[in-house]
Amino acid sequence: MNPASAPETSSFTPETPVGAIVAARPALARVFEKLGIDYCCGGKRPLAELARARGLDPATVLAMLDATVPAGVAEVDAAAMTLAELADHIERTHHEYVKAELPRLVEMADRVARKHAWRDARLKEVAETVTILANEMFSHMAKEERILFPFVRQIEAGAPDGFHCGSIANPIRQMEDEHEFAGRAVARLRALTDGFRPDAEACNTHRALLGGLEEFEADLHRHMHKENNVLFPRALERAARN
């Protein structure tokens, strides 16, 4: 989307896809996160549908979007970047964060489960889910860095839509499926931890784990939004023109 033609907040309607809203106004991601509205994997669905699924009035959500004042530090405007710039940004920002953070979360989840599963049996599943998520994310990012993103850069440079994996639509479809898996895993972690809220008996490591998981969820939503709702559609559009 050309930022010059991005809609003003007041022009959003209940039928506007939530991914398009965040693509136009990245700071509004915070509103959706606060309300528990999935704007990454659910980005193609209209605001009204997702709001009602959360028991919210779409008109109220629109009013909240209108009332949101941008934070002091602006969100990155992914729509204003070239495809190569956006791929570079995703690698430098989100991939590097995941590579540093997930091993720490795996270690903490294992430690908390070993020491405290006797009082909360769910902690074993938390540890298992974090480990599965980490393995999937590292495999996913490697495929993006070695296959898809180089293909995106070639497409932007004018290369025809053809590569050893066929059309660029094929790896994009695979990455979107893997995003769905990651989204479900994080949603499961939220459910297993009562919304990442510690109980009165939680130790400091347990509290740090929950805080880290909540931060990871927020970053994952931004990460997948930039790919699902900005990078991938624009790459497909560019490939169709080459």
RAGIWO-V775868 format. One record per residue. N is the residue number from 1. RES is the residue in one small letter. PSI is psi in whole degrees, -180 to 180 (none if undefined). OMEGA is omega in whole degrees, 0 to 359 (NA if undefined). D_FIRST is the distance of its C-alpha to the first C-alpha in whole Angstrom. Layout:
BEGIN
[[N/RES/PSI/OMEGA/D_FIRST] [N/RES/PSI/OMEGA/D_FIRST]]
END
This chain:
BEGIN
[[1/m/130/176/0] [2/n/125/183/4] [3/p/-25/180/6] [4/a/-25/182/9] [5/s/7/181/7] [6/a/137/184/7] [7/p/147/171/10] [8/e/157/182/13] [9/t/-41/184/15] [10/s/-13/180/18] [11/s/-5/177/15] [12/f/146/179/15] [13/t/171/177/17] [14/p/-21/181/20] [15/e/-3/179/18] [16/t/129/177/14] [17/p/139/184/13] [18/v/-31/177/14] [19/g/-36/178/12] [20/a/-34/178/9] [21/i/-47/182/11] [22/v/-33/176/11] [23/a/-38/180/8] [24/a/-38/183/8] [25/r/85/186/11] [26/p/-32/182/13] [27/a/-21/181/16] [28/l/-8/175/16] [29/a/-34/182/17] [30/r/-34/179/20] [31/v/-46/180/21] [32/f/-38/178/20] [33/e/-41/180/22] [34/k/-35/182/25] [35/l/-6/181/25] [36/g/27/179/25] [37/i/125/183/22] [38/d/107/181/20] [39/y/-1/180/17] [40/c/-76/178/16] [41/c/-30/178/18] [42/g/16/188/18] [43/g/-24/182/15] [44/k/-4/182/14] [45/r/148/183/17] [46/p/151/180/17] [47/l/-43/184/18] [48/a/-42/182/22] [49/e/-46/183/23] [50/l/-35/178/22] [51/a/-47/181/24] [52/r/-33/178/27] [53/a/-24/178/27] [54/r/6/181/28] [55/g/27/183/30] [56/l/151/177/28] [57/d/121/181/28] [58/p/-37/180/24] [59/a/-37/178/25] [60/t/-41/179/26] [61/v/-43/177/23] [62/l/-40/179/21] [63/a/-38/178/23] [64/m/-38/178/23] [65/l/-43/179/19] [66/d/-34/185/20] [67/a/-7/184/23] [68/t/125/177/21] [69/v/130/181/22] [70/p/141/179/20] [71/a/166/182/22] [72/g/-37/177/24] [73/v/116/185/22] [74/a/144/173/18] [75/e/154/177/16] [76/v/134/178/14] [77/d/88/184/11] [78/a/-34/183/9] [79/a/-19/181/6] [80/a/-9/183/8] [81/m/155/168/10] [82/t/167/179/11] [83/l/-43/180/12] [84/a/-42/179/15] [85/e/-41/181/15] [86/l/-42/177/13] [87/a/-43/178/16] [88/d/-44/180/18] [89/h/-44/180/17] [90/i/-42/179/18] [91/e/-47/184/21] [92/r/-37/187/22] [93/t/-62/188/21] [94/h/-44/180/21] [95/h/-44/180/24] [96/e/-38/177/26] [97/y/-48/181/26] [98/v/-43/181/27] [99/k/-33/180/30] [100/a/-36/190/31] [101/e/-41/186/31] [102/l/-41/176/32] [103/p/-37/178/35] [104/r/-43/180/36] [105/l/-38/177/35] [106/v/-46/181/37] [107/e/-44/180/40] [108/m/-41/180/40] [109/a/-41/178/40] [110/d/-43/182/43] [111/r/-44/180/45] [112/v/-40/180/44] [113/a/-42/181/45] [114/r/-39/187/48] [115/k/-26/191/50] [116/h/3/180/48] [117/a/-20/179/48] [118/w/-27/180/51] [119/r/-14/176/50] [120/d/99/184/47] [121/a/-20/181/47] [122/r/-21/183/43] [123/l/-29/176/43] [124/k/-43/179/43] [125/e/-33/175/41] [126/v/-49/181/38] [127/a/-43/179/40] [128/e/-42/182/39] [129/t/-40/178/36] [130/v/-41/179/35] [131/t/-45/178/36] [132/i/-44/179/35] [133/l/-44/180/31] [134/a/-46/180/32] [135/n/-43/180/33] [136/e/-42/182/30] [137/m/-40/180/28] [138/f/-40/176/29] [139/s/-43/180/29] [140/h/-49/182/26] [141/m/-36/178/25] [142/a/-41/179/27] [143/k/-38/178/26] [144/e/-45/185/22] [145/e/-32/185/24] [146/r/-26/186/26] [147/i/-63/191/24] [148/l/-51/185/21] [149/f/-41/174/19] [150/p/-37/177/22] [151/f/-42/178/21] [152/v/-44/181/17] [153/r/-38/178/18] [154/q/-42/178/20] [155/i/-45/181/18] [156/e/-31/179/15] [157/a/-3/175/19] [158/g/3/180/19] [159/a/148/177/21] [160/p/159/181/22] [161/d/82/178/21] [162/g/134/185/24] [163/f/-178/181/26] [164/h/-19/179/29] [165/c/10/181/27] [166/g/-149/180/26] [167/s/149/178/22] [168/i/-20/178/20] [169/a/-28/183/19] [170/n/-54/177/22] [171/p/-31/177/22] [172/i/-45/179/18] [173/r/-40/179/20] [174/q/-42/180/23] [175/m/-38/178/21] [176/e/-39/177/20] [177/d/-40/180/23] [178/e/-32/173/24] [179/h/-42/178/22] [180/e/-43/179/23] [181/f/-47/180/27] [182/a/-40/179/26] [183/g/-41/178/25] [184/r/-38/180/28] [185/a/-44/180/30] [186/v/-38/177/28] [187/a/-37/177/29] [188/r/-40/177/32] [189/l/-40/177/33] [190/r/-43/181/32] [191/a/-41/182/35] [192/l/-22/185/37] [193/t/17/180/37] [194/d/47/179/37] [195/g/31/180/34] [196/f/29/180/35] [197/r/125/179/37] [198/p/150/173/41] [199/d/178/186/44] [200/a/-26/184/47] [201/e/1/184/48] [202/a/133/178/45] [203/c/175/183/46] [204/n/-37/179/44] [205/t/-41/178/43] [206/h/-44/179/42] [207/r/-40/178/40] [208/a/-38/177/38] [209/l/-48/182/37] [210/l/-41/177/36] [211/g/-40/179/34] [212/g/-39/179/32] [213/l/-38/179/31] [214/e/-41/177/30] [215/e/-39/179/28] [216/f/-43/179/27] [217/e/-46/181/25] [218/a/-42/179/23] [219/d/-40/180/22] [220/l/-40/178/22] [221/h/-44/179/19] [222/r/-42/180/17] [223/h/-54/183/17] [224/m/-33/177/17] [225/h/-46/182/14] [226/k/-31/179/12] [227/e/-55/185/13] [228/n/-41/191/13] [229/n/-8/180/10] [230/v/-65/186/8] [231/l/-51/186/10] [232/f/-49/180/12] [233/p/-38/181/10] [234/r/-36/178/8] [235/a/-41/178/12] [236/l/-41/179/13] [237/e/-42/180/11] [238/r/-41/180/12] [239/a/-36/181/16] [240/a/-24/181/16] [241/r/-20/185/16] [242/n/none/NA/18]]
END
